[in-house]
Amino acid sequence: MRATDLCALHCGFGSWLVGLLVWFLYSEEQPQSSKMALSLSLFTRLVLLCWFTTSLLLCNGFPAAFHPHHHHPHFAKHNYRDALTKSIIFFEGQRSGKLPPNQRMTWRRDSGLTDGAAMHVDLVGGYYDAGDNVKFGFPMAFTTTMLSWSVIEFGGLMKGELRNAREAIRWATDYLLKATVHPDTIYVQVGDANKDHACWERPEDMDTPRTVIKIDRNYPGSDVAGETAAALAAASLVFRRSDPTYSKLLVRRAIRVFQFADKYRGAYSNGLKKFVCPFYCSYSGYQDELLWGAAWLHKATRNPTYLNYIQVNGQILGAAEYDNTFGWDNKHVGARILLSKAFLVQKLQSLHEYKDHADNFICSLIPGASFSSAQYTPGGLLFKMSDSNMQYVTSTSFLLLTYAKYLTSAHRVVNCGGTTVTAKRLRTIAKRQVDYILGDNPLKMSYMVGYGPRYPQRIHHRGSSLPSVGAHPARIQCSSGFSIMKSQSPNPNVLVGAIVGGPDQHDRFPDERPDYEQSEPSTYMNAPLVGALAYLAHSFGQL
């Protein structure tokens, strides 16, 4: 019998007994003989009353003793549930293609309905990566992987938002399936980035070339192919129960795409430099994506082929490299954290070294610890670089919470040269970063658009900054929008949930539209934050 059942029985009996006691004490209708026969001494009455009081305390006064998993901190300064909802809604503002009837970001309209026609392939759909109107496959795939990982680790806590998160993932995977429809070929970009950036127009009005860029055997791209395989494999886990048929389609495609990535090796920006650079050059090479892709396929398929691949090729692919930046370009840290779970939770001894590699990353973030290398602003924000720094804040926060989950499951800690770092410490660091984003910072500014009383008003985003089609049905030509882009007027359309690039190393944020480094949102900044917010909302009893 569980403690809760025993308690319920104890409470029920105690309640019945005290009722009987009260009846005997106060009933004036009983015959004298009955009263004499059932009379209770004062001492007996006191004993019964004490016993009943104890039962009430046990059953009602100390619920945490019997419900440890439902205990939540008493107070949260932020509404993490609201932030979670908005972080997912954001993706609807980035949609390309034919919008569905349940579209919640209603100022957006259909766009890019002929994408792919130049190559006689259907490439309608997917996401615009940031504030422009180009579909870049490399960051879109990473966004998909991180949204999927968020759901895999914390989807069980999301409740009503789980369906919305799945829809956000499916909008991406439907597109990635189209982009990988031909064997040994991936369509990695739609749109001419240079010409697109020369215009400031709504996606609904696009009249710049929708150039289609692809990788194949002659122009390999193991980086973008490896990331695409990772995205498809991770998403297959998201849909394994809710849509098994779709899940199997995703994992089969992931296997085929990874084979292509591994067989025809090379960085996609080598052959496609004039199209993809400086926007999404593969600066870290392709080795990290091969390890990352193999790690996700190992998780999705449990096929020993991928475990063997990781064991044989891990060192060659940079498993032990001391790089501590995790984002759309470099996946080494993510692969280490992901593979550490196989050792920590699933007790796969052959991957024990990934726990050490993951620990090195954690130690780099701990101020004052050995090997600490992270920089923080005076206000406490992790600061990696001036351009879109918030992407590293959100991805790092997610990794901290995920690794804390693994450590807790395995009853392990991190040792940073004599400093013991617990899972609780990792969660505290992650919460501090998320709270900074939501407004606990020197400017008291929320860096999530639409959350809190003060947030960025002039984000670097074409669709948000220009009048919507509903408000201004006439076409806004290529160069006509620049006067608005350079103005100080607030954006008329609120891109709810968007995380912007964020403040500089001194916690300053000018909120100027032309400042893309600080004011531009992106899908890969939001994706890992979805998982972090789900965890925090649940932890504070908001879900």
N, C-alpha and C positions, 0 to 999 in steps of 0.2 A: 504494500500500500504506500502511495506517495505521501510525503509530508503534508501536502495540501489537502489530500483526502482525509488523512488522520485528523488534521486540524478542523476540517468541516464537521467530522463526526463528533469531535470533542466539543465544538461550539454548539452543535445541535442538542447534544445531551445536556450540556450546561444550561442552555436556554430553557429546556424543558424542566430541569430540576429547579431552577430559580423560580419559574412560574408556579410550580407546585408549592415551593416554600412560601412565596408571597400569598398564595391562596389560603394556606394554613394559618398564616400570621394574621390575615385581615378578614377572613370570612366570618360573618356573624350569623350566617344562616345554618351552620352545621349544628347538629344535636350535641349536647354536652358530652355524651358518651363517645362520639366520634372524635371530638377534640381531645378527650382524655386518651383515647386509644392511639391517636396519631400525634400526640403532643411531642414537641421537640425541645430539648434543653437549649438554653441560650448558647451554650458552648457549641452544640451541634449546628445550630443555625449560623453561628459565626464561621465555622469551618466550611460549611456549604457556600456561604457568601464569598469567602476568600477564594475557594476553588473556582467559582463562577467568574470572579473578577480576573483571576489568572487566565482562564480560558479566553476571555475577551481580549486581554492584552496579547496573548499568543496569536490569536487569530486576526486581530485587527490592528494591534499596536506595532507589530514588527513584520509587515508584509515583505520587506526586502529579503528577510531570511529565507523565505520560501519562493521568492520570485526574483532571483538575482539578475536575470536577463532582461527584466523590465524596469530596472532601476535607472533613472535618468538624473543628470544634474538638475538642480532646481531652477536654474536661471540661465537664459541665453540672451545676450544683448541683441542678437540678430535673428531675423526670421529666415532660417536656412531653407525651410520648405518653400517659401515664396521665391527665394533666390534660385532654388532648384527648378521650379516651374519655369521661371523666366530664362534660365540658362538653356533650357530645351526649346522653348518657343523661338529663341534667337535663330535657330537653324531654319525655321520657316521663312525668315527674312532673307536667307541666302539661297533659297531654292531657285533653280533654273528649270525651264520646261513648262509643262502644262500643270497648273496648280490644282489641287484637289478641292472638292466642295467644302471640306472641313478645315480649310486654310484659316489660321487664326490671325496671322499677320496680314490683315485685309487691305492694307495700302499697296501691297505688292500685286502684280498681275503676271500673266503668262509671258515668257521670254525664251529666246533661243530655240524656237520651235522647228527650225531647219538645221540645227547643229548636226554635223556629220555628213550633210548632203554633198559637200565638196569631195568626199572620199566614198560616196555611195554606201554609207553605213549610218545606222541610227544611233546618234549620240545625244539625243534629247534627254534632259534631266540632269541630275547631279547638283553640285553646289558651286557657287562662286566662292572663291577662297576667302576673300576679304572685302575691301571697299571698291573693287573694280568689277569688270564683267567678263573676266577670263576664267575658264575652268582648267585649273592646273591639277593634273592627276596625282602628282607626288604628294602634295599636302592634303589632297582630298582622301587619298588612301590612308594616310596617317591619322587624319581626323576620324575615319571609320574605325580604325583599329582601336583608338583610344576611347571612342564612344562605346564600342563593344566591350572593351576591358572594364570600363566603368560599370556596365550592366552585369558583366560576369561576376565581378567582385561585390557590387553593392546593389544590384537590381532587386534582390530580395527585400531590400529595405525601402524601395521606391514607391510601393503601393500604386496609387493611381497614375503616377508619372511613368511607370514602367512601360505602359502602352505607348505613351508619347515618345519615350526614348527609343523604343523599338522602331517606331515609324521614322524617326530621324535617321536611324541606322539603315533602314530599308531603302530610304530615298537615295542613299549613297550606294548601297550594294546593287540595287537595280541598275544604276548607271555603270558601276564597275563590271557587272556581267556583260553589259553592252560593249564596254571598252575592251573586253578580253574575249569577244565572241570568236575571233579567228585565232587558230593555234599559232604560237610563236610570234604573236603580234599583240601589242597593247597600244591603244590610242591614248596618249598621255596628256594631250592638251587640245583645247578648242578655243580659238581666238588668237589674234596677233597681239601680244602683250604691249609691244612698243606703240602700235597704232591705237590700241585701246586706251593706253595711258595718255595719249595725246588728246583725248576727248574727256569731257565730263558730262556724261549723259546717263539716263536711266537704262537699266537692262532691257526694259520694255521697248526702248527706242533704238537699240543698237543698230548702227549702220556701218560699223567697222568690219573688216574681213573676219569671218569665222573659220580661220585657217585651222586645219586638223594636223596635228603632229603625232607621229607614231614611232615606236621602237620595234625592231624586228631582228632577224638574224644578222643583217648587214649593219644595223645601227643598234647594238644591244644597249640595255639599260637594266642591269641587275639590281640597281638601287630601287628604282620605281617599281620594277617587277617583283622584287622581294617584298617591298612594302605592300603591294597589291595582294600578293599571296597571303601576307600576314592579316590584312584586313578581311579578306574573304574567309580565312580560317577562323579568325576570332568571331566574326559575325555568325558563322555556322553554329557556334556554341550558344549564341544568343537565341537562335531560332530552333534549337534542337528539340525542344518540347512543344513550343507553340506552333511551329510549322515544320515538321520533320522533312517534308519533301523539299522545301526551299533550303533547309539546312544542308541536305545531301547535295543539292545542286551547288551550293556555295563551296563546300569542302572539296567536291570533285574538281571544280574550277581552280581552287587554290592549289591543289596538287599539280595540275597541269601548268599553271602559271609559275610555280616555284621551279619546276623542271626546266622551264624556259630560262628563268633567271639564273639558274646554276650552270646550265649548259653553255649559254652564250654570255660570257662574262664581260662586263665593262660598265663604266659610269655613263648614264644617259646624257649628261651634259658635255661629254667629249664630242659626240657626233651631232648633238642638237644645241650647241652652245649659243648660237645666235638667236634661238627661239626661247630657251629656258633660262638663260643667264642675262642679267644678274638676279633675276627674280627668284628662281628656285634651283640654283646650281647645286650639284651634289658635292659639297666641300669635303665631307668626311669619307668619300669613296663609297663603294657598294658592299664592302665586307660586312659592315654592321647589319645591313638589311638581309643578307643571306643568313646570318646567325639568328636574327629576329624572326625572319620568316620560318626557318626550321623550328624554332622554339614554339611558335604558334601552331605549326602543323603537328608537332609532337603532342601538344596539348589537345588539339582537335581530333586527331586520328588515333592516338596511342599506338601508332605503327612504329615498331622498333627501328625501322629504317631511319627515321628522323633523329632518334636518340643516338644511333650510331654515327650519323652525319655530324651531330653536335660534338660528340666525343672525339671524332677524328679531326674535324676541321675547326673546332672552337678556338684554339690558340692562333691558328693561321688567320682566322677571321677577326682577331682582335679582342677576344674575350677578356684578356687581362690588361688591356690598355688602360692607362690611368687618365680617362677623360670623364668628366662629371657633368656634362651638359646633355640633357635629354630633350629632344624636340623633333621637328619634322625631318631634320637632316641626319642627326646622329642618334642611333637606337641602342648603342652598346649598353647604357645604364638600364634601359628598359628590359633588354634581354637578360641581363644579370638578375634583376629583381624577379622576372618571370620564371627563370630557370631555378632560382633559389627555392621557389615553392616546391619544385619536384623533390628537392633534398629535404627541406624543412618539414613539409606536410606529408608528402607521399613517400618519404624515407628512401629516395633513390640515391644511394650512396655514391654512385659514379659521378654525380653532379655536385659533390660537396664543395668543390672549389668556387662555385657560383655564390655560395653563402659568403665566402671571404671577399669576393669581388663586390658583392652588394654591400657588405659592411664597409668597405673602403669608401664607397659613395656616401653612405650615411655619415661616416666620420668626417668627410669633407664639409658637411653642412653644420656640424656642431661647433659653435663658437668656443674657443679655448681648448678644444680637444686636439689630440695629436692628429696630424695630417689635415687639420681644418684649413680649408682654402676658400670657402665661400665668403662673399662680401655682402654686407647688408647696409641699407640706407640708414641715416640717423633715426628714421621712424620705424625701422625694423623690417623693411621689405628686402627679400632676397634680390640681389641685383647682379645679373649676368652681363647684360649689354644694353646699350641705349636704344637699339631698334627692337621694338615689340618685346620688351623684357617680360611682360606679364605671361608670355607663353611658357617661360621657364618656371615662373612662380606656380602656375596652375599644374604643370606636369610634375614638378617636384612635390607639391602638396599631395597629389594623387599617389605618387610612388611611396611617400612617407606613410600614408594611411594604409596602403596595400601591404607594404612590408611589415608594418605594425600588426596587421591581421595575421600574416604568416608567422611572425615571431610569437604572438600570443598562442596560436594553435600549437606551436612546437615547444612552448614554454622555454623560449630562448631569449637572449639579449644580445646586444652588440658591444664588443669591447674595443674602445678607441684608445689604445695605448695606456691602459690603466683607468680610463674613464668608462664606467659602465653606463650604457645608454639603453633604457628600457623602451618597450613599445609605447608606454604612456608618454614618455618624453617625445617620441616621434609624433604622436597625435597632438601634443601640445604645440609643437613647432608648426605642424600643418595648419592647425586651427588659427594660430597667430597670423599666418600668411593669408588665409581665407578672410579672416576678420579685417585685415588691412585692406584687401580688395573691396570689402563691403562697407568701408567707411571708418575703421579704426586707424586713422593715419593723421599726420599733422594738418592736412587740409580739410579733414572731416568730409572727404569726398568719396562717394562710392564710385568705383571704376567699373561697375556694372550698370549699363544704361537702363534706366527705368526702375532701378532699385534704390530705395531711400530718398530722402528729401533733396539731396544734392548729388548730381551726377553729370558727366560730360554732355554738353549741349551741341557741340559742333564737331561731331566725329567725322573722320575722313572716310566717307561712304557715299557713293554716288546716289543710290536709290533713296537713302535716308535724307540727304541734304537737298534734293530737288523736289518740287511739288509732285505729289503722286498723280498717277493717271486719272484717278477719280476726281482730284481737285483741279487738274490741268490736263484735259484730254488731248490737247494739241501736242504734236511732237516737239521735243526740245532738242535742237540740233547739236552736233558734236561740240563745237566751241562755245555755244551759247551758255552753257552751264558754268563756265569758269568764273563769271562775275559773281555767281552765288557761292561757288567754292571759296572764293577769296573774301567773302563778306563776313561780318561778325554776327549775322542773324542766326538764331538757333535753327537746328534742323527741324523741318516741319513734320517729319515722320519719325516716330520714336522706334528705334531698332531694339526692341525690348530684349534684355538679357545679354546684350553684346558686351564682352570684355574688351577694353581698349588696350593699346600698348603700354600705357601706364606712365607714372612719374619718372623723373630722372634720378640720378644717384643721390640728389639732395632733396628728394621728395617733392620736387616742383612739377607742376602740371599746368601748362598755359591754356589748354583747351582751345587750340587753334586748328581749324580744319585742314590747312595745308600741311600741318605737321604729322605726316603719316607715321613717323617712328613712335609717337606717343598717342596719337588719336585714332589710329586705324584698328578696327576689330578684325578678328579672323576666326575661322571655324576651329583651327587647332589650338586656339587659346581657350575656347569654351569646352571642348570635348573632355579633357581630363577633369575639369572642374565639376562636371556633372556627377561623377562618382564621389568626389570629395564632399560636395554639398549633400548628396544622399546620405552619406555616413553621418555627417554632422547633424542633419535634420533628425535622423533616427536617434542619435545619441542624446539629443536634448528633448526627446519625446514629442517632436513636432510631426512625425509621421506615424 
